[in-house]
Amino acid sequence: MDVISILTEKVSGELEMLQRHLVILKQVVENEPIGILKLAEETKIPSHKVRYSLRVLEQEGLIKASAPGAVTTEGTKSFLKELDGMIETLAKRAEDLKKIKIAR
């Protein structure tokens, strides 16, 4: 594995996982209650990854399990209000990376 992939692979993987968690959360918000199989079908994400994302979202207090499927919580609304700002911060950080010019 070359140095570049070692330096960037973890960040790239984390961003990919964040994207997946947000896609799952979006489906729960728009279609609650919704189960794992329906989430996997709607998002084209394998059910084992859907299950993991649901677990993370539940640990964060953004969703909860119910008999018919995942539903949002009181914490979901406040998280969604802050989400655009959080994404802007990540985007700015990525833009700042582009500004680092190292002589080659």
Residue frames relative to the residue before (quaternion, step in Angstrom):
aa qw qx qy qz dx dy dz
M 1.0000 0.0000 0.0000 0.0000 0.00 0.00 0.00
D 0.3571 -0.7486 0.5100 0.2278 3.58 -0.77 0.93
V 0.7112 -0.4895 0.3103 0.3979 3.54 -1.30 0.43
I 0.6316 0.5498 -0.3447 0.4243 3.61 0.92 -0.86
S 0.7006 0.4584 -0.2973 0.4590 3.56 0.79 -0.91
I 0.6024 0.5397 -0.3627 0.4629 3.60 1.09 -0.60
L 0.6887 0.4927 -0.2809 0.4518 3.58 0.94 -0.91
T 0.8034 0.3298 -0.1446 0.4742 3.58 0.92 -0.85
E 0.5179 0.6857 -0.4074 0.3092 3.59 1.15 -0.48
K 0.6687 0.5047 -0.3134 0.4471 3.58 0.89 -0.88
V 0.6586 0.4971 -0.3126 0.4705 3.60 0.91 -0.89
S 0.6456 0.5250 -0.3165 0.4554 3.56 0.94 -0.88
G 0.6610 0.5098 -0.2948 0.4650 3.57 0.96 -0.88
E 0.6505 0.5138 -0.3094 0.4660 3.56 1.00 -0.83
L 0.6512 0.5028 -0.3173 0.4716 3.60 0.98 -0.81
E 0.6283 0.5293 -0.3292 0.4656 3.57 1.03 -0.78
M 0.6657 0.4932 -0.2997 0.4732 3.57 0.97 -0.86
L 0.6205 0.5317 -0.3358 0.4685 3.60 1.01 -0.79
Q 0.6369 0.5246 -0.3235 0.4632 3.57 0.95 -0.87
R 0.6606 0.5025 -0.3079 0.4651 3.59 0.91 -0.88
H 0.6435 0.5180 -0.3283 0.4581 3.60 0.92 -0.87
L 0.6812 0.4884 -0.2906 0.4615 3.59 0.95 -0.86
V 0.6081 0.5325 -0.3500 0.4734 3.61 1.08 -0.67
I 0.6532 0.4971 -0.3027 0.4844 3.58 0.98 -0.87
L 0.6518 0.5100 -0.3210 0.4605 3.61 0.89 -0.89
K 0.6210 0.5477 -0.3346 0.4499 3.59 0.97 -0.84
Q 0.6657 0.4984 -0.3002 0.4673 3.58 0.92 -0.90
V 0.6408 0.5103 -0.3301 0.4691 3.59 0.98 -0.81
V 0.6493 0.5194 -0.3190 0.4548 3.60 0.89 -0.92
E 0.7541 0.4218 -0.2160 0.4547 3.59 0.85 -0.98
N 0.8222 0.2463 -0.0864 0.5058 3.61 1.10 -0.62
E 0.3068 0.7876 -0.5000 0.1883 3.60 1.17 0.34
P 0.5743 -0.2415 -0.7817 0.0278 1.54 -1.97 1.51
I 0.0488 -0.7988 0.5996 0.0005 3.56 -1.08 0.74
G 0.3465 -0.7683 0.5142 0.1587 3.54 -0.95 0.97
I 0.7330 -0.4441 0.3082 0.4130 3.52 -1.37 0.25
L 0.6883 0.4904 -0.3060 0.4383 3.60 0.77 -0.95
K 0.6552 0.4943 -0.3087 0.4807 3.58 0.99 -0.81
L 0.6284 0.5280 -0.3316 0.4651 3.60 1.01 -0.78
A 0.6582 0.5064 -0.3062 0.4654 3.57 0.92 -0.91
E 0.6586 0.5129 -0.2988 0.4624 3.56 0.98 -0.88
E 0.7046 0.4821 -0.2630 0.4493 3.59 0.85 -0.99
T 0.7717 0.3733 -0.1817 0.4818 3.58 0.98 -0.86
K 0.3363 -0.7436 0.4945 0.2992 3.59 1.25 -0.40
I 0.4643 0.6284 -0.4634 0.4180 3.57 1.19 0.65
P 0.5261 -0.6438 0.4406 0.3385 3.63 -0.84 0.89
S 0.6031 -0.6217 0.3674 0.3387 3.56 -1.00 0.86
H 0.6275 0.5289 -0.3658 0.4390 3.64 1.00 -0.61
K 0.6555 0.4794 -0.3132 0.4923 3.61 1.10 -0.62
V 0.5910 0.5439 -0.3554 0.4782 3.59 1.12 -0.66
R 0.6475 0.5284 -0.3127 0.4514 3.57 0.90 -0.95
Y 0.6555 0.5050 -0.3086 0.4691 3.60 0.94 -0.88
S 0.6579 0.5065 -0.3098 0.4633 3.60 0.90 -0.92
L 0.6358 0.5216 -0.3284 0.4646 3.59 0.97 -0.80
R 0.6388 0.5240 -0.3249 0.4602 3.58 0.98 -0.83
V 0.6594 0.4981 -0.3061 0.4726 3.59 0.94 -0.90
L 0.6677 0.5014 -0.3005 0.4609 3.59 0.88 -0.93
E 0.6429 0.5070 -0.3197 0.4769 3.57 1.08 -0.72
Q 0.6434 0.5168 -0.3217 0.4642 3.61 0.97 -0.82
E 0.6774 0.4751 -0.2798 0.4869 3.58 1.13 -0.67
G 0.4916 -0.6896 0.4095 0.3392 3.59 1.28 -0.09
L 0.4820 0.6953 -0.4132 0.3369 3.58 1.25 0.33
I 0.7721 0.1028 -0.0755 0.6226 3.57 1.23 -0.43
K 0.1213 -0.7562 0.6276 0.1403 3.53 -1.33 0.10
A 0.5217 -0.6274 0.4825 0.3185 3.51 -1.23 0.54
S 0.0102 0.7503 -0.6608 -0.0164 3.53 -1.21 0.64
A 0.7095 -0.4609 0.3064 0.4362 3.58 -1.21 0.34
P 0.7536 0.3748 -0.2508 0.4783 3.66 0.79 -0.81
G 0.7525 -0.3372 0.2094 0.5256 3.62 1.23 -0.16
A 0.7313 -0.4206 0.3096 0.4387 3.55 -1.35 -0.04
V 0.0505 -0.7742 0.6309 0.0078 3.55 -1.13 0.82
T 0.5688 -0.5928 0.4465 0.3545 3.56 -1.25 0.43
T 0.3212 -0.7256 0.5768 0.1942 3.55 -1.34 0.26
E 0.7130 -0.3934 0.3384 0.4715 3.57 -1.30 -0.10
G 0.6631 0.5382 -0.2996 0.4253 3.58 1.06 -0.76
T 0.5353 0.6570 -0.4007 0.3481 3.57 1.17 -0.48
K 0.6697 0.5291 -0.3066 0.4213 3.57 0.83 -1.00
S 0.6901 0.4614 -0.2942 0.4736 3.60 0.84 -0.91
F 0.6095 0.5411 -0.3512 0.4608 3.61 1.05 -0.69
L 0.6757 0.5018 -0.2975 0.4507 3.57 0.88 -0.93
K 0.6065 0.5485 -0.3531 0.4546 3.60 1.12 -0.63
E 0.7254 0.4301 -0.2255 0.4879 3.58 1.07 -0.77
L 0.4984 0.7199 -0.4019 0.2678 3.58 1.20 -0.48
D 0.6573 0.5134 -0.3320 0.4406 3.61 0.81 -0.89
G 0.6514 0.5150 -0.3091 0.4636 3.57 0.98 -0.81
M 0.6438 0.5158 -0.3200 0.4659 3.57 1.00 -0.82
I 0.6623 0.4923 -0.3024 0.4770 3.58 0.97 -0.85
E 0.6127 0.5416 -0.3444 0.4612 3.61 1.03 -0.75
T 0.6445 0.5221 -0.3182 0.4591 3.58 0.97 -0.86
L 0.6523 0.4984 -0.3112 0.4788 3.59 0.96 -0.84
A 0.6536 0.5122 -0.3143 0.4600 3.59 0.95 -0.86
K 0.6417 0.5149 -0.3258 0.4658 3.60 0.99 -0.80
R 0.6342 0.5257 -0.3311 0.4603 3.56 0.96 -0.80
A 0.6434 0.5060 -0.3172 0.4790 3.59 1.00 -0.80
E 0.6352 0.5169 -0.3237 0.4738 3.59 1.00 -0.79
D 0.6385 0.5282 -0.3236 0.4567 3.59 0.99 -0.81
L 0.5985 0.5597 -0.3558 0.4494 3.60 1.09 -0.65
K 0.6374 0.5394 -0.3251 0.4439 3.58 1.02 -0.81
K 0.6617 0.5391 -0.2990 0.4268 3.59 1.12 -0.66
I 0.5676 0.5809 -0.3894 0.4345 3.58 1.25 -0.25
K 0.0470 -0.8086 0.5856 -0.0309 3.54 -0.36 1.31
I 0.0510 -0.7898 0.6112 -0.0127 3.54 -0.66 1.12
A 0.4914 -0.6719 0.4702 0.2933 3.56 -0.82 1.03
R 0.2122 -0.7889 0.5688 0.0951 3.53 -0.99 0.90
